[in-house]
């Protein structure tokens, strides 16, 4: 496995692979890898001849008040996990090269990214679309793999790729969960034992919603009210949003339509912001 930090080196490696008729699957990450990321790598292996994992804590997707500086980082462990997982190249660019002093170009999706997380994090998706567009230009993958855990992110990136005629397929892999159902996230390391216990209400509330819908409930108001109520039973949990939306457009739905609806939740557990979702 090779570790590449310079953008030019990455472009050269990518061109070499493509000229040897080897297709590339890209897995963009911010590092501090867990089994969720590893499952994306497994999916990626099945979709192309070689896997490139990018590790970059992208400053432009964090607001000044957010956790950019404290975001967990462990480069050696990440590289060891990638090596074990059969990754061909880890691309580890430097922030100074990705965003030099005179940097001034951004990619912005204007519709899907304005709802849900876009309300409380107004500049977040612009940072995500910008960095992913840059990674696509540098790595030139045939396919890029993202996690269902960040459902809105995947929908926004799919829209960006379609709108900008990008020659890349967007694949989405299922959410990997802890034993008690909590979606794996690098940010889970911020949780104390007490917070961690209360955070488990999030997947439990989603499972209750699933049972309601499987029992025939179609009123999105009723399902959202129950999820909100369950989250409110925990002292440390504060709801940011609970929404049922069309999984492609992120538009609110009045009725649950199995096969089309997405239940998305964001909540604070004290000062830790967690998101999760469920496809009906
Ligand atoms: P991050 O490093 O948190 O930016 O995530 C990198 C990629 O991993 C994104 O496509 C995420 O959606 C995906 N991901 C994060 N957590 C999980 C999870 N628990 N299950 C599946 N994919 C995940």
Boltz pocket constraint, residues with backbone or C-beta under 6 A from the ligand:
constraints:
  - pocket:
      binder: B
      contacts: [[A, 28], [A, 29], [A, 30], [A, 31], [A, 35], [A, 36], [A, 37], [A, 39], [A, 40], [A, 145], [A, 146], [A, 147], [A, 148], [A, 149], [A, 150], [A, 173], [A, 174], [A, 175], [A, 176], [A, 177], [A, 183], [A, 184], [A, 185], [A, 186]]
      max_distance: 6.0
